[in-house]
Amino acid sequence: MDCESQDDRTAVAEYISDLTAELALMAAWAEHADLARMLEMARLESEQLCGRAPDQAVPAAEDAAATPEAAGDSSSTNVVLLSALRASRRQRAAADSI
């Protein structure tokens, strides 16, 4: 890919920001915390490169049906928190079943 202008470079950074936001949510949903953190760092870096304010990326997987834990705050892309919430719910469910 040949980025000839600053607009091309900005468009690429915006795309990477949106894509990594979605991938980070997927990783957190699957409880891959380290992978989710790395993807979140890539998202933040790409947002800085394209001049976007943090948390303006809107991943497609962020609807309430895809990620029930994120339903309380639909603008949140804090994947570390999402991962921790899923782990605690799983532990609670296991404790309740005993």
Biopython code that builds the backbone (N, CA, C, O; Angstrom):
import numpy as np
from Bio.PDB.StructureBuilder import StructureBuilder

atoms = [
    (1, "MET", "N", (0.851, -1.180, 0.000)),
    (1, "MET", "CA", (0.000, 0.000, 0.000)),
    (1, "MET", "C", (0.885, 1.228, 0.000)),
    (1, "MET", "O", (1.859, 1.312, 0.748)),
    (2, "ASP", "N", (0.537, 2.167, -0.840)),
    (2, "ASP", "CA", (1.332, 3.373, -0.987)),
    (2, "ASP", "C", (0.506, 4.565, -0.521)),
    (2, "ASP", "O", (-0.462, 4.948, -1.177)),
    (3, "CYS", "N", (0.885, 5.148, 0.602)),
    (3, "CYS", "CA", (0.197, 6.324, 1.125)),
    (3, "CYS", "C", (0.897, 7.564, 0.585)),
    (3, "CYS", "O", (1.998, 7.913, 1.014)),
    (4, "GLU", "N", (0.239, 8.220, -0.360)),
    (4, "GLU", "CA", (0.863, 9.347, -1.026)),
    (4, "GLU", "C", (0.607, 10.674, -0.332)),
    (4, "GLU", "O", (1.386, 11.613, -0.497)),
    (5, "SER", "N", (-0.451, 10.771, 0.428)),
    (5, "SER", "CA", (-0.775, 12.047, 1.065)),
    (5, "SER", "C", (-1.036, 11.851, 2.553)),
    (5, "SER", "O", (-1.188, 10.730, 3.038)),
    (6, "GLN", "N", (-1.084, 12.961, 3.253)),
    (6, "GLN", "CA", (-1.389, 12.921, 4.688)),
    (6, "GLN", "C", (-2.818, 12.424, 4.908)),
    (6, "GLN", "O", (-3.100, 11.763, 5.907)),
    (7, "ASP", "N", (-3.718, 12.740, 3.978)),
    (7, "ASP", "CA", (-5.099, 12.249, 4.091)),
    (7, "ASP", "C", (-5.144, 10.725, 4.023)),
    (7, "ASP", "O", (-5.915, 10.090, 4.742)),
    (8, "ASP", "N", (-4.312, 10.137, 3.153)),
    (8, "ASP", "CA", (-4.240, 8.678, 3.067)),
    (8, "ASP", "C", (-3.730, 8.084, 4.368)),
    (8, "ASP", "O", (-4.266, 7.090, 4.856)),
    (9, "ARG", "N", (-2.700, 8.691, 4.925)),
    (9, "ARG", "CA", (-2.118, 8.196, 6.177)),
    (9, "ARG", "C", (-3.121, 8.310, 7.324)),
    (9, "ARG", "O", (-3.214, 7.418, 8.168)),
    (10, "THR", "N", (-3.869, 9.412, 7.349)),
    (10, "THR", "CA", (-4.880, 9.604, 8.387)),
    (10, "THR", "C", (-5.999, 8.586, 8.237)),
    (10, "THR", "O", (-6.480, 8.044, 9.233)),
    (11, "ALA", "N", (-6.415, 8.323, 7.016)),
    (11, "ALA", "CA", (-7.477, 7.337, 6.773)),
    (11, "ALA", "C", (-7.041, 5.947, 7.226)),
    (11, "ALA", "O", (-7.840, 5.202, 7.795)),
    (12, "VAL", "N", (-5.791, 5.594, 6.981)),
    (12, "VAL", "CA", (-5.271, 4.297, 7.417)),
    (12, "VAL", "C", (-5.267, 4.220, 8.940)),
    (12, "VAL", "O", (-5.669, 3.203, 9.506)),
    (13, "ALA", "N", (-4.817, 5.281, 9.610)),
    (13, "ALA", "CA", (-4.796, 5.300, 11.076)),
    (13, "ALA", "C", (-6.207, 5.204, 11.644)),
    (13, "ALA", "O", (-6.419, 4.533, 12.655)),
    (14, "GLU", "N", (-7.181, 5.869, 11.006)),
    (14, "GLU", "CA", (-8.565, 5.787, 11.468)),
    (14, "GLU", "C", (-9.106, 4.363, 11.315)),
    (14, "GLU", "O", (-9.788, 3.857, 12.207)),
    (15, "TYR", "N", (-8.808, 3.732, 10.205)),
    (15, "TYR", "CA", (-9.254, 2.355, 9.985)),
    (15, "TYR", "C", (-8.638, 1.417, 11.018)),
    (15, "TYR", "O", (-9.330, 0.566, 11.578)),
    (16, "ILE", "N", (-7.348, 1.569, 11.269)),
    (16, "ILE", "CA", (-6.670, 0.725, 12.261)),
    (16, "ILE", "C", (-7.277, 0.949, 13.639)),
    (16, "ILE", "O", (-7.449, -0.003, 14.401)),
    (17, "SER", "N", (-7.602, 2.193, 13.966)),
    (17, "SER", "CA", (-8.215, 2.501, 15.255)),
    (17, "SER", "C", (-9.545, 1.779, 15.410)),
    (17, "SER", "O", (-9.801, 1.165, 16.445)),
    (18, "ASP", "N", (-10.391, 1.847, 14.392)),
    (18, "ASP", "CA", (-11.693, 1.179, 14.455)),
    (18, "ASP", "C", (-11.544, -0.336, 14.527)),
    (18, "ASP", "O", (-12.230, -0.999, 15.305)),
    (19, "LEU", "N", (-10.651, -0.875, 13.717)),
    (19, "LEU", "CA", (-10.463, -2.318, 13.671)),
    (19, "LEU", "C", (-9.880, -2.860, 14.980)),
    (19, "LEU", "O", (-10.345, -3.883, 15.483)),
    (20, "THR", "N", (-8.870, -2.185, 15.535)),
    (20, "THR", "CA", (-8.277, -2.672, 16.779)),
    (20, "THR", "C", (-9.238, -2.524, 17.943)),
    (20, "THR", "O", (-9.176, -3.310, 18.888)),
    (21, "ALA", "N", (-10.135, -1.530, 17.901)),
    (21, "ALA", "CA", (-11.150, -1.408, 18.954)),
    (21, "ALA", "C", (-12.049, -2.632, 18.942)),
    (21, "ALA", "O", (-12.362, -3.193, 19.992)),
    (22, "GLU", "N", (-12.461, -3.043, 17.754)),
    (22, "GLU", "CA", (-13.315, -4.225, 17.645)),
    (22, "GLU", "C", (-12.571, -5.491, 18.067)),
    (22, "GLU", "O", (-13.119, -6.318, 18.796)),
    (23, "LEU", "N", (-11.336, -5.644, 17.616)),
    (23, "LEU", "CA", (-10.549, -6.826, 17.980)),
    (23, "LEU", "C", (-10.271, -6.871, 19.482)),
    (23, "LEU", "O", (-10.288, -7.946, 20.081)),
    (24, "ALA", "N", (-10.018, -5.726, 20.088)),
    (24, "ALA", "CA", (-9.767, -5.678, 21.530)),
    (24, "ALA", "C", (-11.000, -6.126, 22.310)),
    (24, "ALA", "O", (-10.883, -6.846, 23.301)),
    (25, "LEU", "N", (-12.175, -5.702, 21.863)),
    (25, "LEU", "CA", (-13.403, -6.157, 22.525)),
    (25, "LEU", "C", (-13.595, -7.652, 22.373)),
    (25, "LEU", "O", (-14.006, -8.329, 23.316)),
    (26, "MET", "N", (-13.299, -8.171, 21.191)),
    (26, "MET", "CA", (-13.420, -9.609, 20.980)),
    (26, "MET", "C", (-12.468, -10.373, 21.885)),
    (26, "MET", "O", (-12.846, -11.390, 22.467)),
    (27, "ALA", "N", (-11.236, -9.895, 22.007)),
    (27, "ALA", "CA", (-10.252, -10.559, 22.863)),
    (27, "ALA", "C", (-10.689, -10.505, 24.323)),
    (27, "ALA", "O", (-10.550, -11.489, 25.050)),
    (28, "ALA", "N", (-11.214, -9.365, 24.755)),
    (28, "ALA", "CA", (-11.679, -9.250, 26.143)),
    (28, "ALA", "C", (-12.872, -10.158, 26.391)),
    (28, "ALA", "O", (-12.964, -10.789, 27.443)),
    (29, "TRP", "N", (-13.784, -10.228, 25.429)),
    (29, "TRP", "CA", (-14.954, -11.085, 25.568)),
    (29, "TRP", "C", (-14.541, -12.542, 25.730)),
    (29, "TRP", "O", (-15.184, -13.299, 26.458)),
    (30, "ALA", "N", (-13.461, -12.933, 25.046)),
    (30, "ALA", "CA", (-12.950, -14.305, 25.142)),
    (30, "ALA", "C", (-11.977, -14.476, 26.299)),
    (30, "ALA", "O", (-11.358, -15.530, 26.444)),
    (31, "GLU", "N", (-11.843, -13.448, 27.116)),
    (31, "GLU", "CA", (-10.981, -13.447, 28.304)),
    (31, "GLU", "C", (-9.496, -13.637, 27.971)),
    (31, "GLU", "O", (-8.774, -14.317, 28.700)),
    (32, "HIS", "N", (-9.055, -13.039, 26.880)),
    (32, "HIS", "CA", (-7.637, -12.992, 26.521)),
    (32, "HIS", "C", (-7.113, -11.607, 26.917)),
    (32, "HIS", "O", (-6.922, -10.738, 26.066)),
    (33, "ALA", "N", (-6.886, -11.417, 28.212)),
    (33, "ALA", "CA", (-6.579, -10.094, 28.755)),
    (33, "ALA", "C", (-5.303, -9.492, 28.173)),
    (33, "ALA", "O", (-5.293, -8.309, 27.831)),
    (34, "ASP", "N", (-4.238, -10.263, 28.050)),
    (34, "ASP", "CA", (-2.986, -9.708, 27.525)),
    (34, "ASP", "C", (-3.154, -9.258, 26.074)),
    (34, "ASP", "O", (-2.688, -8.182, 25.697)),
    (35, "LEU", "N", (-3.809, -10.070, 25.274)),
    (35, "LEU", "CA", (-4.056, -9.708, 23.884)),
    (35, "LEU", "C", (-4.949, -8.471, 23.809)),
    (35, "LEU", "O", (-4.716, -7.583, 22.989)),
    (36, "ALA", "N", (-5.956, -8.415, 24.653)),
    (36, "ALA", "CA", (-6.854, -7.256, 24.678)),
    (36, "ALA", "C", (-6.091, -5.985, 25.022)),
    (36, "ALA", "O", (-6.330, -4.940, 24.416)),
    (37, "ARG", "N", (-5.173, -6.057, 25.990)),
    (37, "ARG", "CA", (-4.367, -4.887, 26.358)),
    (37, "ARG", "C", (-3.494, -4.421, 25.202)),
    (37, "ARG", "O", (-3.396, -3.222, 24.941)),
    (38, "MET", "N", (-2.857, -5.366, 24.503)),
    (38, "MET", "CA", (-1.999, -4.985, 23.373)),
    (38, "MET", "C", (-2.812, -4.337, 22.257)),
    (38, "MET", "O", (-2.384, -3.348, 21.661)),
    (39, "LEU", "N", (-3.974, -4.892, 21.981)),
    (39, "LEU", "CA", (-4.831, -4.296, 20.959)),
    (39, "LEU", "C", (-5.325, -2.920, 21.381)),
    (39, "LEU", "O", (-5.431, -2.015, 20.552)),
    (40, "GLU", "N", (-5.622, -2.759, 22.647)),
    (40, "GLU", "CA", (-6.043, -1.457, 23.165)),
    (40, "GLU", "C", (-4.918, -0.436, 23.017)),
    (40, "GLU", "O", (-5.171, 0.717, 22.670)),
    (41, "MET", "N", (-3.685, -0.849, 23.275)),
    (41, "MET", "CA", (-2.540, 0.052, 23.092)),
    (41, "MET", "C", (-2.390, 0.442, 21.620)),
    (41, "MET", "O", (-2.096, 1.598, 21.318)),
    (42, "ALA", "N", (-2.587, -0.503, 20.706)),
    (42, "ALA", "CA", (-2.521, -0.210, 19.272)),
    (42, "ALA", "C", (-3.632, 0.764, 18.880)),
    (42, "ALA", "O", (-3.417, 1.656, 18.060)),
    (43, "ARG", "N", (-4.806, 0.595, 19.461)),
    (43, "ARG", "CA", (-5.918, 1.509, 19.180)),
    (43, "ARG", "C", (-5.583, 2.921, 19.621)),
    (43, "ARG", "O", (-5.801, 3.880, 18.881)),
    (44, "LEU", "N", (-5.057, 3.043, 20.819)),
    (44, "LEU", "CA", (-4.715, 4.372, 21.338)),
    (44, "LEU", "C", (-3.625, 5.037, 20.501)),
    (44, "LEU", "O", (-3.690, 6.238, 20.237)),
    (45, "GLU", "N", (-2.635, 4.269, 20.087)),
    (45, "GLU", "CA", (-1.564, 4.815, 19.243)),
    (45, "GLU", "C", (-2.122, 5.275, 17.902)),
    (45, "GLU", "O", (-1.757, 6.348, 17.421)),
    (46, "SER", "N", (-2.989, 4.491, 17.295)),
    (46, "SER", "CA", (-3.537, 4.885, 15.999)),
    (46, "SER", "C", (-4.449, 6.101, 16.124)),
    (46, "SER", "O", (-4.496, 6.932, 15.218)),
    (47, "GLU", "N", (-5.168, 6.214, 17.230)),
    (47, "GLU", "CA", (-5.991, 7.404, 17.451)),
    (47, "GLU", "C", (-5.121, 8.649, 17.578)),
    (47, "GLU", "O", (-5.486, 9.721, 17.096)),
    (48, "GLN", "N", (-3.983, 8.504, 18.221)),
    (48, "GLN", "CA", (-3.067, 9.626, 18.337)),
    (48, "GLN", "C", (-2.530, 10.018, 16.954)),
    (48, "GLN", "O", (-2.415, 11.206, 16.650)),
    (49, "LEU", "N", (-2.206, 9.043, 16.129)),
    (49, "LEU", "CA", (-1.671, 9.318, 14.795)),
    (49, "LEU", "C", (-2.679, 10.016, 13.886)),
    (49, "LEU", "O", (-2.304, 10.865, 13.078)),
    (50, "CYS", "N", (-3.941, 9.663, 14.014)),
    (50, "CYS", "CA", (-4.941, 10.283, 13.140)),
    (50, "CYS", "C", (-5.548, 11.538, 13.758)),
    (50, "CYS", "O", (-6.393, 12.180, 13.135)),
    (51, "GLY", "N", (-5.137, 11.898, 14.965)),
    (51, "GLY", "CA", (-5.622, 13.112, 15.599)),
    (51, "GLY", "C", (-7.001, 12.998, 16.198)),
    (51, "GLY", "O", (-7.665, 14.005, 16.443)),
    (52, "ARG", "N", (-7.433, 11.779, 16.435)),
    (52, "ARG", "CA", (-8.750, 11.525, 17.010)),
    (52, "ARG", "C", (-8.638, 11.515, 18.530)),
    (52, "ARG", "O", (-7.642, 11.049, 19.083)),
    (53, "ALA", "N", (-9.657, 12.026, 19.196)),
    (53, "ALA", "CA", (-9.677, 11.969, 20.654)),
    (53, "ALA", "C", (-9.868, 10.527, 21.084)),
    (53, "ALA", "O", (-10.569, 9.782, 20.398)),
    (54, "PRO", "N", (-9.268, 10.098, 22.202)),
    (54, "PRO", "CA", (-9.448, 8.723, 22.677)),
    (54, "PRO", "C", (-10.926, 8.384, 22.842)),
    (54, "PRO", "O", (-11.746, 9.232, 23.194)),
    (55, "ASP", "N", (-11.238, 7.117, 22.577)),
    (55, "ASP", "CA", (-12.580, 6.556, 22.721)),
    (55, "ASP", "C", (-13.586, 7.063, 21.706)),
    (55, "ASP", "O", (-14.789, 6.999, 21.956)),
    (56, "GLN", "N", (-13.126, 7.569, 20.558)),
    (56, "GLN", "CA", (-14.049, 7.899, 19.485)),
    (56, "GLN", "C", (-14.234, 6.732, 18.529)),
    (56, "GLN", "O", (-15.140, 6.755, 17.696)),
    (57, "ALA", "N", (-13.391, 5.715, 18.635)),
    (57, "ALA", "CA", (-13.550, 4.535, 17.791)),
    (57, "ALA", "C", (-14.810, 3.802, 18.229)),
    (57, "ALA", "O", (-15.063, 3.661, 19.426)),
    (58, "VAL", "N", (-15.588, 3.341, 17.282)),
    (58, "VAL", "CA", (-16.828, 2.644, 17.585)),
    (58, "VAL", "C", (-16.810, 1.302, 16.881)),
    (58, "VAL", "O", (-17.176, 1.211, 15.709)),
    (59, "PRO", "N", (-16.385, 0.249, 17.589)),
    (59, "PRO", "CA", (-16.341, -1.065, 16.962)),
    (59, "PRO", "C", (-17.738, -1.610, 16.700)),
    (59, "PRO", "O", (-18.678, -1.320, 17.440)),
    (60, "ALA", "N", (-17.863, -2.395, 15.651)),
    (60, "ALA", "CA", (-19.154, -2.966, 15.283)),
    (60, "ALA", "C", (-19.661, -3.933, 16.345)),
    (60, "ALA", "O", (-20.872, -4.079, 16.512)),
    (61, "ALA", "N", (-18.760, -4.595, 17.066)),
    (61, "ALA", "CA", (-19.149, -5.602, 18.059)),
    (61, "ALA", "C", (-19.620, -4.987, 19.361)),
    (61, "ALA", "O", (-19.810, -5.701, 20.346)),
    (62, "GLU", "N", (-19.811, -3.683, 19.388)),
    (62, "GLU", "CA", (-20.119, -3.036, 20.646)),
    (62, "GLU", "C", (-21.611, -2.968, 20.956)),
    (62, "GLU", "O", (-21.995, -2.348, 21.948)),
    (63, "ASP", "N", (-22.465, -3.587, 20.140)),
    (63, "ASP", "CA", (-23.879, -3.570, 20.481)),
    (63, "ASP", "C", (-24.132, -4.482, 21.676)),
    (63, "ASP", "O", (-23.331, -5.370, 21.969)),
    (64, "ALA", "N", (-25.231, -4.261, 22.352)),
    (64, "ALA", "CA", (-25.506, -4.964, 23.605)),
    (64, "ALA", "C", (-25.646, -6.470, 23.416)),
    (64, "ALA", "O", (-25.318, -7.230, 24.327)),
    (65, "ALA", "N", (-26.113, -6.910, 22.287)),
    (65, "ALA", "CA", (-26.277, -8.346, 22.074)),
    (65, "ALA", "C", (-24.931, -9.049, 21.941)),
    (65, "ALA", "O", (-24.783, -10.188, 22.383)),
    (66, "ALA", "N", (-23.952, -8.384, 21.339)),
    (66, "ALA", "CA", (-22.648, -9.008, 21.133)),
    (66, "ALA", "C", (-21.823, -9.005, 22.418)),
    (66, "ALA", "O", (-21.094, -9.960, 22.685)),
    (67, "THR", "N", (-21.930, -7.954, 23.204)),
    (67, "THR", "CA", (-21.148, -7.857, 24.436)),
    (67, "THR", "C", (-22.049, -7.369, 25.566)),
    (67, "THR", "O", (-22.111, -6.165, 25.817)),
    (68, "PRO", "N", (-22.738, -8.255, 26.244)),
    (68, "PRO", "CA", (-23.675, -7.845, 27.278)),
    (68, "PRO", "C", (-23.025, -7.049, 28.398)),
    (68, "PRO", "O", (-23.679, -6.199, 29.002)),
    (69, "GLU", "N", (-21.758, -7.302, 28.689)),
    (69, "GLU", "CA", (-21.096, -6.583, 29.776)),
    (69, "GLU", "C", (-20.911, -5.122, 29.434)),
    (69, "GLU", "O", (-20.826, -4.292, 30.339)),
    (70, "ALA", "N", (-20.846, -4.781, 28.161)),
    (70, "ALA", "CA", (-20.653, -3.394, 27.744)),
    (70, "ALA", "C", (-21.970, -2.643, 27.618)),
    (70, "ALA", "O", (-21.966, -1.456, 27.293)),
    (71, "ALA", "N", (-23.082, -3.295, 27.864)),
    (71, "ALA", "CA", (-24.383, -2.673, 27.649)),
    (71, "ALA", "C", (-24.604, -1.461, 28.542)),
    (71, "ALA", "O", (-25.322, -0.544, 28.143)),
    (72, "GLY", "N", (-24.024, -1.420, 29.721)),
    (72, "GLY", "CA", (-24.207, -0.292, 30.615)),
    (72, "GLY", "C", (-23.589, 0.977, 30.085)),
    (72, "GLY", "O", (-24.108, 2.060, 30.352)),
    (73, "ASP", "N", (-22.499, 0.888, 29.341)),
    (73, "ASP", "CA", (-21.828, 2.060, 28.793)),
    (73, "ASP", "C", (-21.448, 1.756, 27.354)),
    (73, "ASP", "O", (-20.385, 1.192, 27.096)),
    (74, "SER", "N", (-22.305, 2.123, 26.421)),
    (74, "SER", "CA", (-22.094, 1.733, 25.030)),
    (74, "SER", "C", (-20.925, 2.441, 24.381)),
    (74, "SER", "O", (-20.517, 2.049, 23.288)),
    (75, "SER", "N", (-20.361, 3.479, 25.010)),
    (75, "SER", "CA", (-19.207, 4.151, 24.417)),
    (75, "SER", "C", (-17.894, 3.613, 24.975)),
    (75, "SER", "O", (-16.823, 4.043, 24.547)),
    (76, "SER", "N", (-17.956, 2.694, 25.908)),
    (76, "SER", "CA", (-16.748, 2.198, 26.554)),
    (76, "SER", "C", (-15.989, 1.224, 25.673)),
    (76, "SER", "O", (-16.570, 0.311, 25.087)),
    (77, "THR", "N", (-14.674, 1.433, 25.587)),
    (77, "THR", "CA", (-13.819, 0.460, 24.920)),
    (77, "THR", "C", (-12.742, -0.005, 25.898)),
    (77, "THR", "O", (-11.667, -0.429, 25.475)),
    (78, "ASN", "N", (-13.018, 0.069, 27.182)),
    (78, "ASN", "CA", (-12.062, -0.372, 28.183)),
    (78, "ASN", "C", (-12.090, -1.892, 28.248)),
    (78, "ASN", "O", (-12.861, -2.482, 29.005)),
    (79, "VAL", "N", (-11.240, -2.511, 27.446)),
    (79, "VAL", "CA", (-11.275, -3.959, 27.315)),
    (79, "VAL", "C", (-10.750, -4.667, 28.550)),
    (79, "VAL", "O", (-11.146, -5.801, 28.817)),
    (80, "VAL", "N", (-9.885, -4.040, 29.301)),
    (80, "VAL", "CA", (-9.379, -4.661, 30.520)),
    (80, "VAL", "C", (-10.517, -4.809, 31.523)),
    (80, "VAL", "O", (-10.649, -5.846, 32.173)),
    (81, "LEU", "N", (-11.331, -3.776, 31.647)),
    (81, "LEU", "CA", (-12.488, -3.832, 32.537)),
    (81, "LEU", "C", (-13.482, -4.883, 32.059)),
    (81, "LEU", "O", (-14.019, -5.638, 32.870)),
    (82, "LEU", "N", (-13.730, -4.940, 30.770)),
    (82, "LEU", "CA", (-14.641, -5.940, 30.222)),
    (82, "LEU", "C", (-14.158, -7.345, 30.538)),
    (82, "LEU", "O", (-14.949, -8.201, 30.933)),
    (83, "SER", "N", (-12.884, -7.583, 30.368)),
    (83, "SER", "CA", (-12.307, -8.895, 30.654)),
    (83, "SER", "C", (-12.458, -9.249, 32.132)),
    (83, "SER", "O", (-12.804, -10.382, 32.467)),
    (84, "ALA", "N", (-12.202, -8.293, 33.009)),
    (84, "ALA", "CA", (-12.325, -8.527, 34.448)),
    (84, "ALA", "C", (-13.779, -8.810, 34.837)),
    (84, "ALA", "O", (-14.040, -9.671, 35.678)),
    (85, "LEU", "N", (-14.724, -8.088, 34.228)),
    (85, "LEU", "CA", (-16.141, -8.321, 34.516)),
    (85, "LEU", "C", (-16.566, -9.729, 34.122)),
    (85, "LEU", "O", (-17.270, -10.407, 34.870)),
    (86, "ARG", "N", (-16.134, -10.162, 32.944)),
    (86, "ARG", "CA", (-16.490, -11.506, 32.488)),
    (86, "ARG", "C", (-15.901, -12.571, 33.415)),
    (86, "ARG", "O", (-16.572, -13.552, 33.735)),
    (87, "ALA", "N", (-14.660, -12.385, 33.844)),
    (87, "ALA", "CA", (-14.019, -13.357, 34.733)),
    (87, "ALA", "C", (-14.736, -13.415, 36.076)),
    (87, "ALA", "O", (-14.936, -14.503, 36.618)),
    (88, "SER", "N", (-15.127, -12.262, 36.624)),
    (88, "SER", "CA", (-15.806, -12.266, 37.927)),
    (88, "SER", "C", (-17.190, -12.894, 37.819)),
    (88, "SER", "O", (-17.627, -13.585, 38.739)),
    (89, "ARG", "N", (-17.884, -12.663, 36.712)),
    (89, "ARG", "CA", (-19.196, -13.296, 36.536)),
    (89, "ARG", "C", (-19.067, -14.807, 36.422)),
    (89, "ARG", "O", (-19.898, -15.550, 36.944)),
    (90, "ARG", "N", (-18.031, -15.253, 35.745)),
    (90, "ARG", "CA", (-17.806, -16.693, 35.621)),
    (90, "ARG", "C", (-17.503, -17.302, 36.997)),
    (90, "ARG", "O", (-18.002, -18.382, 37.315)),
    (91, "GLN", "N", (-16.692, -16.621, 37.812)),
    (91, "GLN", "CA", (-16.361, -17.125, 39.140)),
    (91, "GLN", "C", (-17.600, -17.164, 40.024)),
    (91, "GLN", "O", (-17.797, -18.118, 40.777)),
    (92, "ARG", "N", (-18.442, -16.125, 39.936)),
    (92, "ARG", "CA", (-19.673, -16.091, 40.726)),
    (92, "ARG", "C", (-20.606, -17.223, 40.329)),
    (92, "ARG", "O", (-21.207, -17.869, 41.188)),
    (93, "ALA", "N", (-20.727, -17.463, 39.034)),
    (93, "ALA", "CA", (-21.601, -18.536, 38.554)),
    (93, "ALA", "C", (-21.092, -19.895, 39.032)),
    (93, "ALA", "O", (-21.887, -20.760, 39.398)),
    (94, "ALA", "N", (-19.773, -20.087, 39.032)),
    (94, "ALA", "CA", (-19.204, -21.337, 39.500)),
    (94, "ALA", "C", (-19.436, -21.515, 40.998)),
    (94, "ALA", "O", (-19.734, -22.621, 41.450)),
    (95, "ALA", "N", (-19.302, -20.441, 41.767)),
    (95, "ALA", "CA", (-19.517, -20.501, 43.212)),
    (95, "ALA", "C", (-20.979, -20.783, 43.541)),
    (95, "ALA", "O", (-21.274, -21.512, 44.488)),
    (96, "ASP", "N", (-21.897, -20.206, 42.762)),
    (96, "ASP", "CA", (-23.333, -20.411, 42.988)),
    (96, "ASP", "C", (-23.758, -21.838, 42.682)),
    (96, "ASP", "O", (-24.701, -22.352, 43.284)),
    (97, "SER", "N", (-23.070, -22.472, 41.755)),
    (97, "SER", "CA", (-23.444, -23.831, 41.361)),
    (97, "SER", "C", (-22.932, -24.911, 42.319)),
    (97, "SER", "O", (-23.306, -26.079, 42.219)),
    (98, "ILE", "N", (-22.089, -24.504, 43.225)),
    (98, "ILE", "CA", (-21.538, -25.485, 44.186)),
    (98, "ILE", "C", (-22.479, -25.696, 45.337)),
    (98, "ILE", "O", (-22.187, -26.482, 46.238)),
]
sb = StructureBuilder()
sb.init_structure("model")
sb.init_model(0)
sb.init_chain("A")
sb.init_seg("    ")
for serial, (resi, resn, name, xyz) in enumerate(atoms, 1):
    if name == "N":
        sb.init_residue(resn, " ", resi, " ")
    sb.init_atom(name, np.array(xyz, "f"), 0.0, 1.0, " ", f" {name:<3s}", serial, name[0])
structure = sb.get_structure()
